[in-house]
Amino acid sequence: MAQRSNDGPAQYVALTGSDQQAVTGSAVLIGLSVSGGATGPKVNIHDGTANTDPLVASITVGSNGSGTLMLGPNGVALADGIYVDIVAGNATGSLLYR
């Protein structure tokens, strides 16, 4: 599997508030920062292109709160892309990857 480099700065993708294909192809997931409104969001991150692909990370934020999930300096290698599944609430924020 071709890997993106672990060297250099991370890139980001803004969360749209809806399910989205954040990154296509292999990537290294570094982290996620999420904010929510009155209904706290739950966000799942999958290795692939759909919410039925392997779940690799999840974050739940309380009402009117925010949270950050960092996966260490090396991150987690994902072979088939990064799919963001907004399970509940309205999530804004960013996903960090290489």
Helices and strands as residue ranges (DSSP letters): E 11-14, E 20-23, E 27-36, E 42-47, E 55-60, E 66-70, E 76-78, E 82-88, E 91-97
